[in-house]
């Protein structure tokens, strides 16, 4: 690896790390939303069952 390549790698690594963290946070938020929606469906189905 040349000095130029090493410098480029050192410059890009923090950007990649930040991007991975952002993606992880976004994925967690998405999963949390899906879980909340699934929980709400269960509640609404139970309410619908009681009304019948």
NORPE-V761360 format. One record per backbone hydrogen bond with DSSP energy under -1.0 kcal/mol. CO is the residue of the C=O (numbers start at 0). NH is the residue of the N-H. Records with the same first field share a line. If there is no record, write none. Layout:
CO=NH  NH
This chain:
1=5
2=6
3=7
4=8
5=9
6=10
7=11
8=12
11=15
12=16
13=17
14=18
15=19
16=20
17=21
18=22
19=23
20=24
21=25
22=26
23=27
24=28
25=29
26=30
27=31
28=32
29=33
30=34
31=35
32=36
33=37
34=38
35=39
36=40
37=41
38=42
39=43
40=44
41=45
42=46
43=47
44=48
45=49
46=50
